[in-house]
Amino acid sequence: MADAGLDGFAVCHHGPRSEAGDGACFIKFGAVRPGSGAGETFDRLLHACEALGAAEGMPKLLAGVNMARHEAYRRLAGRGFRTEIQGVTMHRPNEPGYSRAGVFVLDDWR
């Protein structure tokens, strides 16, 4: 029997009085359950965030992702997302944590 629990979630800010700014919906944090089907679940999560933005009159969707999460980055690029800001992460000790292949997480890098 398949797990009927939560497969993913996102926290979104939107509107001119938020850090998203006027006309934008910003995914502050989002994640999906890892494993088989995670990519498709990630696509559904992005679609839901786009739908939220559209319903609120926010045509632009913003998200942050570490490029070490190759699959998540490629799916964003495939949907037309483009890099606006680049950053560097430093971890101590030097371990990947959740910034690695197979992880579908969006987070704030501003």
N, C-alpha and C positions, 0 to 999 in steps of 0.2 A: 504494500500500500504506500502510495506517495505521501510525503509529508505535506500536510495542508497548512503549514505555518507561513509566516511572512517570507517572501522571496527577495524583497528589496524595499528601500525607502529613500526618500530625498527630502531635504529641508531647503525650501526655496524662499528667497526674498524677492519682492517685486515692487516696482513703483518708484516715484520720484523721492519719496521720503525714506527710502531704504538704501542699503549699500549697492543695490542693483542699478539704481538711477532711473531716470525718466525713460519709459518705453522698453524697459528690460526686465526679464525674469532671470535671477541668478541662482544657480544650484550651489548653495553654500556647502552642502555635503550630501553625498548620495552613495549608496552601496547596494550590491546585490549578493545573494548567497552564492558562494563559489561552487564549482563543479559542473557537471554536464548540464548544458542549457543556459549557463550563466550569460553568455553573449546575447542570446535571444531575450533573456530577462532584462538585461541592460538596455537593449533596444526598446523594450516596452516601457521601462522606466523613463528613458529620454522622451519617448512619445508622450507619456503622461505629463511630464514637465512642460513640454511644448504646448500641450493642450491647456494646461493651467495658465501659461503665459497668454495664449490666444484668448482664453475666456476672460482674462483680466485686462485685455487690450494692450498687452506687452508683446510686440512682434519679435523682439530680439531675445534669444536664450543664451546665457553665459554659463560656462562651466570651467573648472580647473582640473587638470589631470597630470600626474607625473608620467613622463614618457617611458619610464621603466615598466609601466602597465601597458605593454604593447597593444594588446587586443582592445583595451578600452580606448586608447588613443586613436587607433585605426578606425574604430567604429564612429568616434566623434568626427574625425576627418572625412569619413565617408558620408556623413550627414551634412557636410558643408561647414563645420566648425573650422576656424582658423586661429592661429596663435596670435595673441595680442601682447602677452607678457611672458617672458621666460625667467625662470628662477633656478636656484641651486639649493639642494638640500644637503645637509651634513648631519650624519648620525654618529653617535658614539655609544657603543662600539660601531664600527663600520659594517653594519648588517642591513639588508634590504627592507626588513620589516614588512609592511604591506605594499611597498613599491616594487612589485615584481610581476612577471608575466602570470597570467591567469587570474589576476585580481581586478575586479571591476569596481573601482572606488573613484569618486569625484570629490575633490576637496579644494579649499580656498588657498590659493597661493599668492594673494595680493598683500 
